Amino acid sequence: MKPNLVLALDFQKRECIDYWIEQTEHLFDWYKVGMEAFYAQGDYTIAKLFQRSKHIFLDLKLSDIPNTVYKATKALLSRYPVDMINVHALSGKDTLSAFKEAVTEMSDFHKKPIRAIGVTLLTSLSEEDLQMFRLTNADKTVMTLAQLVKEQHLDGVVCSIKEAPLVKENLGKEFLTVTPGVRFDEVPAQDQKRTGTLEEAVKVSDFIVIGRALTSAPNPQEALRTLQERWEQLI
């Protein structure tokens, strides 16, 4: 199965959301609605994407006690029957299990598959950060969390492109990898530390999330053309 390109709609203003959907709908079938867009324009953004029959990754990184996550997940998916939603793996085994139960129930209710994804380590965390938290290195920590996610029967994980090969090697090709922080141009990674290239991502990612590398480019139209050309060459 070829990977999916996912555009991160990290905007608060409707005109920005409209612009990027209209400019990219020929290339992207998947869009990520994260905290910024959801908290500012949740109903509007998701309705806009539904109208265009786009797939939606609701990236809210839920994290709380099991009962709260279970109820929140059901509430979200009752209102927004999206295609993928995530939870922090560091919330623990019981919360992951409750999250998966809620996603399964709502998948059955809507009669459509909704992917349940566990977030491992944010790409903004460096090895120095992990040492401060008394965690092992990124590879080992991600693999520990990914294994926990799989044991609770979720569909895959969010991880950096650096750890995605390990996840695939150890947990199987069917276990999904969602990789943010993917670069295809010279736009600085800014607060993301563990990033990778589009060429690397195509080999091991099921969902390749493109954000500021495109939307913060000095010339967005040129960046979009470059992305499309490179994507067509790789796929």
C-alpha positions as CSV (number, residue, x, y, z in Angstrom):
1,M,0.0,0.0,0.0
2,K,1.4,3.4,-1.0
3,P,1.7,6.0,1.8
4,N,-0.8,8.8,2.2
5,L,0.1,12.5,2.2
6,V,-1.5,14.4,5.0
7,L,-1.7,18.2,5.1
8,A,-1.6,19.7,8.6
9,L,-4.2,22.5,8.7
10,D,-2.6,24.3,11.6
11,F,-4.5,27.6,11.2
12,Q,-7.0,29.6,13.3
13,K,-8.5,31.8,10.5
14,R,-11.1,30.5,8.1
15,E,-9.5,32.2,5.1
16,C,-6.2,30.3,5.7
17,I,-8.1,27.0,6.1
18,D,-10.1,27.7,2.9
19,Y,-7.0,28.7,1.0
20,W,-5.0,25.6,1.8
21,I,-7.8,23.1,1.2
22,E,-8.5,24.7,-2.2
23,Q,-4.9,24.9,-3.2
24,T,-4.0,21.3,-2.2
25,E,-7.2,19.2,-2.7
26,H,-5.8,17.9,-6.1
27,L,-2.8,16.4,-4.2
28,F,-4.0,15.6,-0.7
29,D,-6.8,13.1,0.2
30,W,-6.0,13.3,3.9
31,Y,-5.9,16.4,6.2
32,K,-4.9,16.7,9.8
33,V,-7.0,18.9,12.1
34,G,-5.0,19.6,15.2
35,M,-5.6,21.6,18.3
36,E,-5.1,25.0,16.8
37,A,-7.7,24.6,14.0
38,F,-10.0,22.5,16.1
39,Y,-10.2,24.8,19.0
40,A,-10.6,27.9,16.8
41,Q,-12.7,26.5,13.9
42,G,-13.5,22.9,14.6
43,D,-17.0,22.6,13.2
44,Y,-16.2,24.8,10.2
45,T,-12.9,22.9,9.3
46,I,-14.3,19.4,9.6
47,A,-17.5,20.4,7.7
48,K,-15.4,21.9,4.9
49,L,-13.4,18.6,4.6
50,F,-16.5,16.4,4.7
51,Q,-18.1,18.5,1.9
52,R,-15.1,17.6,-0.3
53,S,-15.1,13.9,0.8
54,K,-11.6,14.2,2.3
55,H,-10.2,11.9,5.0
56,I,-9.7,13.5,8.4
57,F,-7.1,12.8,11.0
58,L,-8.3,14.5,14.3
59,D,-5.0,15.1,16.1
60,L,-6.0,16.1,19.6
61,K,-3.6,13.8,21.5
62,L,-6.0,12.8,24.2
63,S,-4.5,12.2,27.6
64,D,-6.4,11.6,30.8
65,I,-7.7,8.8,33.1
66,P,-9.4,5.9,31.3
67,N,-13.0,6.9,31.9
68,T,-12.5,10.5,30.8
69,V,-10.7,9.5,27.6
70,Y,-13.4,6.8,26.8
71,K,-16.2,9.4,27.2
72,A,-14.4,12.2,25.4
73,T,-13.5,9.9,22.5
74,K,-17.2,8.8,22.1
75,A,-18.3,12.4,22.3
76,L,-15.9,13.5,19.7
77,L,-16.6,10.7,17.3
78,S,-20.4,11.0,17.8
79,R,-20.1,14.6,16.6
80,Y,-17.2,14.2,14.1
81,P,-17.1,10.8,12.5
82,V,-13.5,11.3,11.3
83,D,-11.2,8.6,9.9
84,M,-8.4,8.7,12.4
85,I,-7.9,9.9,16.0
86,N,-5.1,9.7,18.5
87,V,-4.2,9.4,22.2
88,H,-1.0,9.8,24.2
89,A,0.6,6.4,24.8
90,L,2.1,7.7,28.0
91,S,-1.4,7.8,29.4
92,G,-0.9,4.1,30.1
93,K,-2.4,0.7,29.3
94,D,-5.8,1.2,30.8
95,T,-6.4,4.5,29.0
96,L,-5.2,3.0,25.7
97,S,-7.6,0.2,26.2
98,A,-10.5,2.5,27.0
99,F,-9.7,4.7,24.0
100,K,-9.6,1.6,21.7
101,E,-13.0,0.4,23.1
102,A,-14.5,3.8,22.4
103,V,-13.1,4.0,18.8
104,T,-14.3,0.5,18.1
105,E,-17.8,1.2,19.3
106,M,-18.1,4.4,17.2
107,S,-16.7,2.6,14.2
108,D,-19.5,0.1,14.5
109,F,-22.0,2.9,15.1
110,H,-21.0,4.8,11.9
111,K,-20.3,1.6,10.0
112,K,-16.9,2.8,8.9
113,P,-13.3,2.1,10.0
114,I,-11.9,4.7,12.3
115,R,-8.2,4.2,13.0
116,A,-7.0,4.4,16.6
117,I,-3.5,5.8,16.9
118,G,-1.1,6.2,19.9
119,V,1.3,9.1,20.1
120,T,4.8,8.0,21.2
121,L,7.2,10.9,21.7
122,L,6.6,14.4,20.3
123,T,9.1,15.3,17.6
124,S,10.0,18.4,19.6
125,L,11.7,16.2,22.2
126,S,15.5,15.8,21.9
127,E,17.8,13.2,23.5
128,E,18.6,15.9,26.1
129,D,14.9,16.2,27.0
130,L,14.6,12.4,27.5
131,Q,17.6,12.4,29.8
132,M,16.0,15.1,31.9
133,F,12.9,13.0,32.2
134,R,15.1,10.0,33.1
135,L,13.9,8.1,30.0
136,T,16.2,6.0,27.8
137,N,17.0,7.2,24.3
138,A,14.3,8.0,21.7
139,D,14.5,4.6,19.9
140,K,14.1,2.5,23.0
141,T,11.3,4.8,24.4
142,V,9.4,4.8,21.2
143,M,9.6,1.1,20.8
144,T,8.4,0.5,24.4
145,L,5.4,2.8,23.8
146,A,4.7,1.3,20.4
147,Q,4.7,-2.2,21.8
148,L,2.3,-1.1,24.5
149,V,0.0,0.5,21.9
150,K,0.0,-2.7,19.8
151,E,-0.7,-4.8,22.9
152,Q,-3.9,-2.8,23.4
153,H,-4.9,-3.4,19.8
154,L,-4.6,0.1,18.5
155,D,-3.9,0.4,14.8
156,G,-0.5,2.2,14.9
157,V,1.5,5.1,16.3
158,V,2.7,8.6,15.7
159,C,6.5,8.6,15.7
160,S,9.3,10.5,14.0
161,I,10.7,9.3,10.7
162,K,13.9,8.3,12.7
163,E,12.0,5.6,14.6
164,A,9.5,4.5,12.0
165,P,11.9,1.9,10.5
166,L,12.3,0.2,13.9
167,V,8.5,0.2,14.5
168,K,7.9,-1.5,11.1
169,E,10.8,-4.0,11.6
170,N,9.7,-5.0,15.1
171,L,5.9,-4.7,15.0
172,G,5.1,-5.5,11.4
173,K,4.2,-3.8,8.2
174,E,0.5,-3.7,9.0
175,F,1.1,-1.7,12.2
176,L,0.6,1.9,11.0
177,T,3.2,4.7,11.2
178,V,2.1,8.3,11.1
179,T,5.2,10.6,10.7
180,P,5.1,14.3,11.3
181,G,8.2,16.5,10.9
182,V,8.8,15.4,7.3
183,R,10.8,17.9,5.2
184,F,11.0,18.2,1.5
185,D,12.6,21.7,1.2
186,E,14.9,24.1,3.1
187,V,12.3,25.5,5.5
188,P,13.9,25.2,9.0
189,A,12.4,22.5,11.3
190,Q,12.1,25.2,14.1
191,D,10.8,23.4,17.2
192,Q,10.8,19.9,15.7
193,K,14.0,18.1,16.6
194,R,13.6,14.6,15.2
195,T,12.7,15.2,11.5
196,G,13.4,13.4,8.2
197,T,13.1,13.7,4.5
198,L,10.2,12.8,2.1
199,E,12.4,10.2,0.5
200,E,13.0,8.5,3.9
201,A,9.3,8.7,4.9
202,V,8.0,7.0,1.7
203,K,9.9,3.8,2.6
204,V,8.4,3.4,6.1
205,S,5.5,5.7,6.7
206,D,1.8,5.0,6.1
207,F,0.8,8.6,6.7
208,I,3.3,11.4,5.9
209,V,2.3,14.6,7.6
210,I,3.4,17.8,5.7
211,G,2.9,21.1,7.5
212,R,5.2,24.1,7.7
213,A,7.6,22.8,5.1
214,L,4.8,23.7,2.7
215,T,2.6,26.2,4.5
216,S,5.4,28.4,5.8
217,A,7.5,28.3,2.6
218,P,8.6,31.7,1.2
219,N,6.9,30.9,-2.0
220,P,4.0,28.4,-1.2
221,Q,2.9,27.9,-4.8
222,E,6.5,27.0,-5.8
223,A,6.8,24.7,-2.8
224,L,3.5,23.0,-3.7
225,R,4.7,22.4,-7.3
226,T,8.0,21.0,-5.9
227,L,6.2,18.7,-3.5
228,Q,3.9,17.4,-6.2
229,E,6.9,16.7,-8.6
230,R,8.9,14.9,-6.0
231,W,5.9,12.9,-4.8
232,E,5.1,11.7,-8.3
233,Q,8.7,10.7,-8.8
234,L,8.7,8.7,-5.6
235,I,5.4,7.1,-6.0
